[in-house]
């Protein structure tokens, strides 16, 4: 399944002073997966676009809840 959230398992040593985080995750922006912006893409209504931070729904991505 496609997701913009990526996770990895960092190396940690027994001598690390910080608590161990076995899995770290980050979010990649959706525009990385769009080769070019086609004309006629669906658009948010103006008020929704201000709330989403983008005019086009394909470029909108919520941050995952921690």
N, C-alpha and C positions, 0 to 999 in steps of 0.2 A: 504494500500500500504506500502511496506517495505521501510524504509529510515534509514540512519545512523545518521540523525540529530534528536536529541531529544529536546523537549522544556518542561519547567515547569513554574509554577507561584509561585514565592517565597512569603513568608510572609513579609509584611512590616507594619510598625507601623506609626502612625501619628507623632511620635517623631523622626523618622529617619531624620538625617541631609542631606542625599544625595537625589538627584532626584530619583523618583520612576521608576524602570524598571519593568513593569507589567509582561513581559515574558522574560525569559532567555533561551538561546538555546546553545547547545554544540554538537559536532560531536563525534561519537564513531567509532573506527577503524574497518574496515571490517573483520579483522582477528578474531574478537570476535565471529563472526557468522559462522566460518568455523571450524568444529569439528577436522578435520585432513586434511593434504595436500595430495591429491591424486596424484599418479604418472601420468605423461602425461598431466598436465594442459597446456592450451595455454600460450604462452609467448610473451612479447613485443619483438620487434627487439631491438638490443643493444642500439641504439641511443634513441629510445623511452623509454626504461627502465631507462636510465640515467635521462631523463626529468621527468618521472613519479615517480622515487624514488623506484621502485619495478620492479621485473622481470615479475610478474604474474598480469594480468589485474584484477583478482578477489580481489586482495589486494589493488587496487588503489582507492582512494577516493579524490575528489576535495573538498576543503573547500567551503562552501556556500558563495556567494557574499553578503556582508553586505548592 
